Amino acid sequence: GGEYLPEGLKDRLLAMAAPYIPLDGVNEKGLSVGVLQLSIPPTNQDRGLTDITTTAAIRMILDKCATVDEAVEMLGQYDMHASANACYHFQIADAQGQSVVVEYIEDEMSLVYSETPYQWCTNFILTEGAYFNNGGGQDRYQSLAEDLDACGGVLESESQAMEFLSNCQNPTHLGDEGQQTGTLWSAVYNNTDAALTLCLKTDYETVYTYSLSD
């Protein structure tokens, strides 16, 4: 509604653009998606299909899909051009308990499913081949593996999930060009309830909660 619009032209333009640049989210069907940056060559598919960018893909998945299979099918109908001249992989999960990591290896889409009933990823390639393990975050990946294995992938609460994210945090700091990097936010999505638990940067004492059922 208009009563929620920010003041000033610049802020209003940013508010109008915000829906088209999501980096993760959950929809009313309980489908969630997140994206992580990788360090292999940028994705630029050219199969003669309609072009799409990373953030636009997330917007479309959240707007139109209810399951992992639907999201994978939709991504396959477009030529991916990774945002910011980079490469990324998506992790997608649904309310039925399905999960997949979607990667683009030399402009070919690769689907990585877990051998366990639960799945996790950080910022390195999971697809077997020349780029396997390329990237960073192996220490954070191992931290998650240990936490998830210890409970068999069955978490008692959103608080426990946030604790796992805290355990594998990348402390925020200024990068070489003065930009802030590290863990800028931690989001736990409840796919069954279509709800979000959020902590900004590494302040795990301040917790925000949102629900699409409210």
Secondary structure by P-SEA (a helix, b strand, c coil): ccccccccaaaaaaaaacccccccccccccbbbbbbbbcccbbbbccccccccaaaaaaaaaaccccaaaaaaaaaabbbbbcccccbbbbbbcccbbbbbbbbcccbbbbbbbccccccccccccccccccccccaaaaaaaaaaaaaaaccccccaaaaaaaaaaaccccccccccccccccbbbbbcccccbbbbbccccccbbbbbbccc
